[in-house]
């Protein structure tokens, strides 16, 4: 223990004394004392000085500090150096100090308790703060759970509407399949509704129970904390006040006892004086005793004053503690009120939300019932109309069949009559020929026969049956109608030329009749159809009915295929589509010169049959450049490719063959309609009438007033400032208009280097396309005119842009295109990177890589970067068998004569189940060729070296060659 000051109440009169430490480890030290002053020591090292009176005798004394009970508190033992009286007084003062020690200890304990109480109070405050924080967390959790429940309800509602819509669309099927499909759809809607109700009830009940438990727990914890705070404060204040009062009483009683003892001593001194003791000495002693008593009394008074000050201080602290307790009570009451209000508000909100949810469920039920009724009614009406149409068609068919049958019977009768007449004429001709060729003298005549020239026919008339032969030769007596005469003229056999007399006939070199052959005789099987004929109309109507039936069958087949697809195949993401997309670029640089939409619509059936799933259409908006890449009025869709109506018809044709329609949208720049007062073209027209505020400020040619560009500048037109809120709002509305009103399913985004990918993410999330592709065009790395092997930096820039979009968009794999230009010329080693993966974006992020060989910029009439013509089939064999999303160029499919080759490669991709995330295992990549296994079912070989998967130990299973193009490429499929 070291030498310390007494805590708060230790005092003494010190003059030129030494302070001696009594601790075992301390070495002691001396300190000069203040002369003729009272010094007050405290733990805070504050000193209160009381001046001495002139009558007070101050002598040098020694003060010894001694430690007690291992505490820092110390008491002072004062040892006097004076006479006996002073020693007695010092003994009395020592006793007084010994008597005051309990009070001092009590005060120190009171201070210790007060500090403990303050610590407990701080702990309670911290507990209260924690409870409030927990309460806020509980409130936030409850609100979050409610929001989740509402979101789940909305999802269930959207799912219900979607399923109901799908069930309504099934009315176009055949009668039997239509009934079954409608029943399935209605049952599915009912199940969805029941599942939605059950899920909602479970979610809301769980959330409400959890909320009630948390609120009750918060109430109990707050009540317990408030009660503990109040109890501790009450106990501490009552104990402190009682201890202070008792200590004060004890000190006062001790002071009174000392005063009584002093009075007794004075009485004894007076009695001694009266008994004959020297009065002068007695008076001096009495005066000295009085002086000592006065000093003692003054000391007691000062002690009492100090005690009163301490008591007042304790009372003040007690009042503060009470005020704080009251404040805590008020805060506890406020917290309780706030908790009650929160409980009441949460209960009201819960009830309100329950009512809203109930009303919403009732509304949904009513809507579903009404839709069911409407669907049933529409289905019945449609069924009745279909039945009526079928009955009318049957009746028409029966009537036309009857007409057709009657006509056939008449034609058969005419045919039989014609054949009979032919036979008769043949017999007569044979008879005539035999008579003519019979040798007889020219002048010889018979009495029973004559020759008559009758229209080039020699008729034999005999006496016996002259009337019969005359009837055969002249025909019936009634006149033959013209139509029958023409018909008979067309089917009559060929006869010899007309003879004038018998001599000419006998001298003629014609000896045989050229009768018609069997296949030359008219028959109903060879009769050609003619317009206006009832039979023709019947056939045409039967053909139209057959076409409608086949269309319905195709539609039902597509619906069945959609239902049978796995969730992986039907799940749509903007960055990948279904993951099995095959995109067709349906235009080139010169397509605007024709009515392109009208030319493209009939090709939808062939594209779907070839295996294409998405069609990339040209830019639809009005443009300064006819190709569409300098847009002006975004809402004007009358372009060089066709009108708005033709565009919608073309998209409908694509949808009818289950093809996605991707719109080519230009968001980086826009051409102005007017000039500003400075003569700068920066005033836009149309529905989106923007000003210079919509143009970036660092575009040097158009004096924009917006923010700096977030990408590269396109100098040919004003660059749009996508950081402006109104610009992004207008673009999102326009994209949604294209999606909902025009029918586009996804986007091809032009020149995305001009603005940040974060804006692309916002546009995609707002328009929710089925598929999105960004054109991030960048130059590859070359060295001395040759392509560098390492193109990691190039593909890293493309991947960085995809990352900026949050993976919501894919990007054209320009890296793979550039590498294929060199690799297919016996540099196949370029197709593998040091990690054994493909060297393009396909090797790092295949699901977001859109592979291609040419487009309207690189090929067509521009030819900025054409793919080697003799390597096209090899190039398509690579991109159509590898992961990623391949793109087929219009010119290659329809103008280069490789339509069947591309279709065959698409079929191989489909059979092998290759998708955008398929794995790639490269077995060989050198100057001779390239071999890789894609997925588990397909192996592709490029190059002229000999290789067979059946001979490789690394490839297990049985492999069948699917395509063999010799040294170009070969494909094997696992059996």
HUBELBEL-V112550 format. One record per helix or strand of 3 or more residues. SS is the DSSP state (H for helix, E for strand). FROM is the first residue (numbers start at 1). LEN is the number of residues. If there is no record, write none. Layout:
BEGIN
((SS:FROM:LEN) (SS:FROM:LEN))
END
This chain:
BEGIN
((E:11:3) (E:37:4) (E:49:3) (E:62:6) (E:74:6) (H:84:89) (H:175:100) (H:279:158) (E:449:6) (E:457:6) (H:466:9) (H:482:10) (H:502:6) (H:518:3) (H:524:3) (H:534:31) (H:567:4) (E:583:3) (H:591:3) (H:596:6) (H:604:7) (E:614:3) (H:644:13) (E:660:7) (E:681:3) (H:692:3) (E:718:3) (H:725:18) (E:746:5) (H:752:3) (H:757:11) (E:771:4) (H:792:13) (E:810:3) (H:814:10) (H:828:4) (H:841:4) (H:846:3) (E:849:3) (H:869:11) (E:885:5) (H:890:5) (H:899:14) (E:920:6) (E:929:6) (E:938:6) (H:949:3) (E:959:6) (E:969:6))
END
